[in-house]
Amino acid sequence: MKSFGSEFLDGVQGLPTLKAFGQSTAYGRRLADKARELCDSTLRVLSTGVMTRGITDCGVAIGAAAALSLAAWRVSQGLMSIEALLIVLMAGTEVFSAAA
């Protein structure tokens, strides 16, 4: 991105010279190609980050739901108190978020 920015600045500053020698269109195409390449690479990085975040959030939600379901089942079977279920309900998401 830094190199593209400096090349763009050079092009803008040298535009009168490029026009005088008939090279402004060719230079503009070269800059456009580099801009597309920069955009594509930036979007690849962004999509990877979004995908990773989505997987992490799904893991947290599924883990919390599984813990709550197991705790509710244990309360219904008399293996766990309702107070413990309340603790699982309140802390369930936080436990899985801290692990992620």
C-alpha positions in Angstrom: 0.0 0.0 0.0 2.8 2.3 0.8 4.6 1.7 -2.5 1.3 2.2 -4.4 0.7 5.5 -2.5 4.2 6.8 -3.4 3.8 5.7 -7.1 0.4 7.4 -7.3 1.9 10.6 -5.8 4.7 10.5 -8.3 2.2 10.1 -11.1 0.1 13.0 -10.0 3.2 15.2 -9.6 4.6 14.1 -12.9 1.3 14.3 -14.8 2.3 17.3 -17.0 5.4 15.5 -18.0 3.5 12.3 -18.7 1.0 14.2 -20.9 3.8 16.0 -22.7 5.3 12.7 -23.8 1.9 11.0 -24.4 2.4 8.5 -21.6 -0.4 9.5 -19.3 -2.9 6.8 -20.5 -0.3 4.0 -20.2 0.7 5.1 -16.8 -2.9 5.4 -15.7 -3.5 1.8 -16.8 -0.5 0.6 -14.9 -1.7 2.4 -11.8 -5.2 1.0 -12.3 -3.8 -2.5 -12.5 -1.8 -2.0 -9.3 -4.8 -0.5 -7.6 -6.9 -3.6 -8.5 -4.1 -5.9 -7.2 -4.0 -4.0 -3.9 -7.7 -4.1 -3.6 -7.8 -7.9 -4.2 -5.1 -8.6 -1.7 -6.8 -6.3 0.9 -10.1 -8.1 0.4 -8.5 -11.5 0.7 -7.0 -10.5 4.1 -10.3 -9.0 5.2 -12.3 -12.1 4.1 -9.9 -14.3 6.0 -10.3 -12.2 9.1 -14.1 -12.2 8.9 -14.2 -16.0 8.3 -12.0 -16.6 11.3 -14.1 -14.3 13.4 -17.3 -16.1 12.3 -15.9 -19.5 13.1 -14.8 -18.3 16.5 -18.2 -16.8 17.3 -19.9 -20.0 16.1 -17.7 -22.0 18.4 -18.5 -19.8 21.3 -22.2 -20.0 20.7 -22.2 -23.8 20.1 -20.1 -24.4 23.2 -22.3 -22.2 25.4 -25.5 -23.8 24.1 -24.0 -27.3 24.7 -23.0 -26.4 28.2 -26.4 -25.0 29.0 -28.2 -28.0 27.4 -26.1 -30.4 29.5 -26.7 -28.4 32.6 -30.4 -28.3 32.0 -30.5 -32.0 31.4 -28.5 -32.6 34.6 -31.0 -30.4 36.6 -34.0 -32.3 35.1 -32.3 -35.6 36.2 -31.6 -34.3 39.7 -27.9 -34.5 39.3 -27.3 -30.7 39.7 -29.0 -27.9 41.6 -30.9 -25.0 40.0 -28.3 -22.6 41.5 -25.5 -24.3 39.5 -27.7 -24.1 36.4 -27.9 -20.3 37.0 -24.1 -20.1 37.3 -23.7 -22.1 34.0 -26.3 -19.8 32.4 -24.5 -16.6 33.5 -20.9 -17.7 33.0 -21.3 -20.1 30.0 -20.7 -17.6 27.2 -17.8 -15.9 29.1 -16.0 -19.2 29.7 -16.0 -20.1 26.0 -15.2 -16.5 25.0 -12.1 -16.5 27.2 -11.0 -19.8 25.7 -11.2 -18.4 22.2 
